[in-house]
């Protein structure tokens, strides 16, 4: 199994999407600060969130922070939303 996945992170607040490498293991609450930080840097500070939420990019369903990456069934190319 690969140790990282390439996912598309769409940020509705700034209408932009970014490709982000994420670790294949861990829980969402560990992943959120990493994704949020990467998106803040890539957007030149246009996206800043104190309490980001991760959603399924196709359905809009909010992921529970206790879910693991495996629970989310993400694979390379999966789309998620950061709100």
SULCOR-V45194 format. One record per residue. RES is the residue in one small letter. SS is DSSP state (~ for helix, > for strand, _ for the rest). Layout:
[[RES,SS] [RES,SS]]
This chain:
[[x,_] [x,_] [x,_] [x,>] [x,>] [x,>] [x,>] [x,>] [x,>] [x,>] [x,>] [x,_] [x,_] [x,_] [x,_] [x,>] [x,>] [x,>] [x,>] [x,>] [x,>] [x,>] [x,>] [x,_] [x,_] [x,_] [x,>] [x,~] [x,~] [x,~] [x,~] [x,~] [x,~] [x,~] [x,~] [x,~] [x,~] [x,~] [x,~] [x,~] [x,~] [x,~] [x,_] [x,_] [x,_] [x,_] [x,_] [x,_] [x,_] [x,_] [x,_] [x,_] [x,_] [x,>] [x,>] [x,>] [x,_] [x,_] [x,_] [x,_] [x,_] [x,>] [x,_] [x,_] [x,_] [x,_] [x,_] [x,>] [x,~] [x,~] [x,~] [x,~] [x,_] [x,_] [x,_] [x,_] [x,_] [x,_] [x,>] [x,>] [x,>] [x,>] [x,_]]
